[in-house]
Amino acid sequence: MLDISILGAALFFATILRSKIKILQKFMVPNNILAGFLLLAIGTGGFGLIETSSERFGNYVYHLLAIVFIAMTLRKSENKSSKSTFAMGLVMSVGTGIQTGIGLIIAYIFMQTLMPDLFPTFGYFLMLGFSQGPGQSYSLGKSWELSGFENAGDIGLTFAAVGYIWAALIGVLVIYYLKKKYYSKTHAGYTSSENQKKGVIKELKEQPSAGNLTTDTAAIDGFSFQIATVIFVYLLTFLFLKGLEKSLLSINDDSKIMHQLVNTAWGLHFIFAAFIAVLVKKIIYKLGWGNLLNNGLLTRISGVSLDFMVTASIAAISIPVVIQYTGIILTMSTIGGLFTVYFVFHEIRRSGLNHPFERIAGLFGTLTGTLSSGLTLIRILDKDFTTNAAHDQVFGAGIAAPFIAPLILSVIVPLLGMNTSNPDLYFLLTLGGIFIYISVLYFIWRRYTKVFKRKRKNRSYK
């Protein structure tokens, strides 16, 4: 409970600081990121004013990640997909794939030169930390520790923190550039609201509803029921993975390959959690109990989990580990970040999609931080979400998920290659497979966006 109290206190003080300090309001730094860096500074790895534990905070990140996925998956889907939504899902997948390829290429160069003992999956951290977030980065990294990759969880959290810096700082600079050179010409007089800048909503009439209660409080609090449902799904996920572990090890308990598969399965627990949540939701609606689930309250659960997860992920960073891998972390994140800027500008402006600048903001934020980072950047340009950019970004992320899954699952190949006489072959096969996969996705993206170009052929973004 002490760790939870520390995380809660950090979020509380971050909210107060954001509402009072002008520079934080100007850059609209998310409170969870600010809280994380506050804890990192005053914790054991910083000034040592309070005791913090990377291991314990990392465990919170691992479990909260699954809760975020379960709560989001249990929500009733709003069938609002469109051609532009699918287009954003495609380009998000392509960007994630390119980050994967860049990370693997840079890692391979280091493996052949300066760091011959580098773990073969190190290159995946660029994609995991930037476009997937701290939960996935830590979860998979932690599973690699069981295969001999020391401090992999901490490295994953470091990449996620660097990604947040790109989203929060570089992203805001990108937005200001767009506003000054392009956006202000068609949106003269635009300013962010005080609520957006300070991060607090004082007026009661402006405060949105958190959700509706679906049970009588005399029986059970409605919010308690939503939490109980999420925890129930997480229990099913745990039991499924335990069963999978026993099944795989029963085949050959002495096989390193089987142990690799087991470790990877536990690292991908959030994917299994999402699939099981889909099945549970289908059963609930099939039994006629769908009215018991409430999107608003489930969103609050995922929001609370995400805020605590992001704060814990940054606070759990190990400074000694960062120093040990400074060279490759800076190289990979700088090249990956700069290419992400180029990719987002180049592809969205050529796509013919409407509201290109809002889409640039959202896509960049999502490919460097999380979906919430992308929405935060969109809000700087479109404070009331009057365009369909935010909608397409949210639902596009759902469309992108199955396209991104093969990129994450491809990590199994270099892991299996570790137990062979020629691990480089498995690594290069992985890189080649990812290159082919990205090329196919990019071809589909370019062909798909031709319809938008035809509709807007007389409009220039230059």
N, C-alpha and C positions, 0 to 999 in steps of 0.2 A: 504493500500500500504506500510505502514511503516514496517509491519511484513514481507512482501515479500522482502522488501529491506534488512532487517536484515538477513533473511535466505540466500538471494543471496550473501550478503557480507561475511557471514560465509563460504559458499561454495568457494568463491573466495580465502579467506585467507587460507582455508584448502588446496586448490590446490597448493598455493605457498609454504606452509609449507611442504607438502608432497614432493615437488620437491627439497627441500633444506635440509631437516633433514634426516640423515642417518638411524636412528632407525625406523622412519616411513616407509622408503623405504625397510628396511630389513623385516619388518613384513607385508608390503604391505597393510597397513590399508586403507580401502576405504575412499575416501574424504568425502562422505556424513556422515559417522559415526564420523569421526574426527570433522567435522563441527558441528554436533549435540552436542558433548561433549564440544567443545569450547563455544558454546552458553549456555550450561547448567552451565559451570563454571563461566562465566562472567555475566550471566543473573540475574534476580530477585532472583532465588533460590540459587544462588552461591554468588559471590562477589558483585553483585548488581551494576555493572558498567553500564549496560543498562537495560531498562525495558522490560521484557518479560512476556507473559501471557500464562499459561498452557492451559486455556480455549480456547483462540484464536488459538494457535498452534495446539491444539487437533482438532479443527474444520477443519483446513487445512488437517490434516491427514485423517479425515473422508471423505472429498470430493475428495482428490487426489487419495485415494484408488480406488474409483469407476472409475476415469479417467484412471488409470493404467489398470484396467481390461477391460474397453471398448476399449482402444487403442490396447491392445494386441489381443483382440478377433476380431477386425475389420480387422486385417492383413490376407492376403491370406495364407491359410494353405499350408505348404510344406509337401506333402505326403511322408514322409521318415521314417515311423515307421517300426520297425523290431522286431524280437523276443527279442533282448537284450534291446530295448527301452521299450517294455511291461514289461520286467523283472524289470527294474529300476523303472517304475511306480508302480509296485506291492510292491517292497521293501520299496519305499518311503511311500506308504499307510500304510504298516505294522508298520514302524517306527513312523509315526504320531499317529496311533492308540495306540501303546504302551505308547507313551508320554501322551496321553489322560487318559489311565488307571492309570498310575503312579500318575499323578496329582490328579485324583479323589480319589485314595486310600489315599494319603498323606493328602488331604483336609479332608477326612472323619475321619481320625485319630485325626486331630486337632479339628474337630467339636465335637468329643466324649471326648476330654480331655481338652486341653488348651484354645480353642477358640469355645465355644459352640454356639456363635452367628454368626459364620462364614457363609457367604452367600453360598448357596448350589452349585453355579456354579464356585466358586473360583478355583477349580481344573482344569478347562478348560484352565486357563491362561498359563499353561505350554506348552500345544500343540499350543495354539493360538500365544503366544509370540515367541516360538522357531521355529516351522516349518511353521507357517502361516504369521508371520511378524507383524509389528506395526499397520498397517491399520486395519486388521481384529481384532486384540486384542483390539484396542481402540474402534472400531465401536461397537462390541458386548458389551464391558464393559460399554460404554456410555448408551446403551439401558438398561442395568441392573440397572443403577442409577435410572431410572424411576420406578423401582420396589423396591427401598429401599437400594440398594448396593451403599453406599457412596464412591465416588472417584474411582469407578471401572475403568473408562477410564484411570486415571493416573496409576493404578496398572497394567493395560494391557500394557501400554507404558513401564513401568519398566521391566516387563518380556521380552518384545521385546529387550530392551537395554541390559539386561543380556544375552539374546540369541546372540546378536551381539558380545558381549565380548567373549563368547565361540567360535563363528565362527572366529573372527578376531585374538584372542590371542591363545586359546587352539587349534584352527584349524591349525594355522601356526606351533605350536609346534608338532602337529601330523604329519604334512607334513615333517618337518625337520627330524623327527624320521623315517618316511618312506624313505626319500632320503638317510639318513645315513645307515640304516640297510638293505634296500632292493633295492631301486630304482637306486642308483648309480652304482650297480653291472652291470646293463644292459644299463644304460645311463650315462656312464662315461663322465665327462667334462661338464655336463649340468649346465648352469647358466641362471638366469633370465636376460632379456634384460634391458637396461637402461630405455627404454620407460615404461616397466612394473614397474620398481622400483620407478621411479620419477613420473609416472602418467601423463606425458605430451609427446606429439609427436612433435618434433621440425622440422624434415625434411618434406618438403611439399610432396615429393613423397611417404612418408610413411603414410600420413594422409588419412584415409578412407573416402569414400563418405557418406554423411548423408542421401541421398535419392534423388529421382527424382521428379521434379515438374510435375504435371499432368494437370495443367490449365495454360492458357495464363495469364501472370501477368498484362496485360492490362485490364483483366476482374476481376480477383481475384488472389492474391498470392497463389501458390500451397500449401504452408504450412498453410495458413489461412484456406483453404478449409478443410484440414485434421482436424484442430482444431475445425472448425465449425461442422463437422460431429460428432466428439466425443461429443461435447457439446449438439448437437441435441439428441443423444442417451441418454445422462444424463437427459435431459429434459423429454424424454419419460419415463425414469425410475422413475423420481420424480412423474409424473402424474399417472403412474401405481400404485405406492405405496400409493399415496393420495387416489386413487380410492379403493384400497384394504382396507385401513384404514376405510374409510367411510362405506364400505360394511360390514366389521366385526363388527364395533361399532353399525351399524344399527340393527344387530341381537339382541344385548343386550349391551347397553351402560354402564350398571351398573356392568357388569361381569368383575371380575378381570382377569379371564382367557382370555377374548377377548383383554383386554388391554395388557396382557402379550404377546399375539400373535402379536399384532400391534407393540409393542416395539421391539420384536425379528425380525419382518420383516424389520423394519427400520435399525436394526443393521446388517442385512444380505443384505443390499442394493447392495453391490458389486456383489453378486450372481445373483440377479435380473438384474443388469446392464449387466452382461456378457450374460445372456440368451436373453435379448432384443437386445444386439449388434449382436448376432448370427442371429436373425430374420431380423434385418435391413440389415445386410450384404447379406443375402440370397435374399432379395428384390432388393438390389442394383445390384447384379449380374444377377438376373432374368430380370431386366429392361435393361441390357446391359451397365450398368454404372460402371462395375467393374474396368475399366481402370482409374477411377478417384481416386481410393484408392491406396496408395503407402506404401509398407511395411517399407521402410526405414524411411519415415517421421513419420509414426505411431509409429515406434520403438523409434524415437527421443521424441515423445510426452510422451510415457510411461516412457522413461528413465529420462526425465526432471521431470516428476511427481514423480517418485520413489525417485530421489535424494532429492527433496524438502520435500517429505513425510518423508523419513528417518531422515533428519536433524531436521525437526519440531517435530518428534516423540520423539527423545532423548531430545531436548531442552524443551519439554513440561513436562518432568518428575517432579513430586512434591516431593521434598526431605522430607518434613514432613510425607507424605503418605508412602514413602519408609521406614522411621524409624519406623512407626507404625506397619508395616507388615514385618519387617526385618527377624524375625525368620522363618516364613513359606516361605517367598520368597527364602531365602538362602537354606533352607531344600529342597524345591521342585526343585529349579533350579540345585542344586548340585547333588542330586540323579538322576534327569532327565538327566542332562548333562553327568554324568559318565556312565549311562546306555546307552545313545545314542552312546558314544564312543565305548563301548563294542559291542553293537548291530551292528554298522556299520562294525567294523573290523571282527566280527564273521561271519556275514551273507555273506558279499561280498567275503571274502577269501574262504568260503565253497561253493560258488555258481557255480564256474567254469566259470564265465564270464571273458572275456579277459580284459586286462588292469585294473587289480583289484585295483592298488594303486591310479590311477586317479579316479576310481569310488568311492573308500573310501573317497577321498578328496571332491569330488563333493557332495556325499550323506551327509557327515557330515556337510558341509557348508550349504546345503539346509535345513537340519533338525534342525539347530540351528539359522540360520539367514533367508536368502531368497535365491531364485534361483541365484541371482547375487553373493551372498556370495559363493555358491557352485562353480560357474564358476570361481570366483577369485582364489579359492583354487586349482581347476584343472589346471589353467593357470600356477601356480607355478611349476607344474611337466610337463605340456604339453603346452608350451608357444604359439605354433602355432595351437593348437587344431588339431594335426595330427591324434590322435586316435579318436575313435567314442564315447569316454566317455562323452564329452561335449554335443554332439548331443543327446545322449540317455538321458542325464540329463534334457535337455531342453524339449524334446518331451515327456519324461517320466513324467514330471511334469503335462503336459496336460492330460496324461492318468490317473494319480493319482487323478486328481480333482474330478471325479464322485465317486471314492472310498472314498475320504476324506469327501465329502459332508454329508453323513449320520452321521459321527462323529460330525460335526459342528451342524447339525440339531437336534441331540440327546439332546442338551442343553434345548430344549423345555420341556422335561419330568420332570427334577427336578424343573424347573420353575413352571410348573403346579402343582407339588406336594406341593409347598409352600402354596397353597390355600386349602389344605386338612388337615384332622386331623392326618394323618400319613405321613409326608414328607420324613421320612427316607426310607419308602417302595419304593417311587418313585426314590430316590437316588440309592438305592441298585438295583432296577430293571434296571436303566440306566447303572450302573456298570456291571451288569450281561450281559446285551445286548451287551455292548461294548466288553466284554471278549469273548463272542461267535463270534461276528463279526470279531475281530482280529484273533481268532483261525482259522476261515474259510479262511481269507486272507492269513494267514501264511501257512496253508496247501496247498493252491493253489500255493503260492510262492515256497515252497519246491518241490512240484511236477513239477512245470514248469521249475525249474533250473536243473532238472535231465538231460535234453538234453545237457546242457552246460558241465555238469560233464562228460558225456559219451564222448564228443568230446575232452575233455582235461584231461582224466583220468590219463595220464602218467606225467602230470605236477604238481609239488609241489610248494606251496607258502610259505613253512616253511623255 
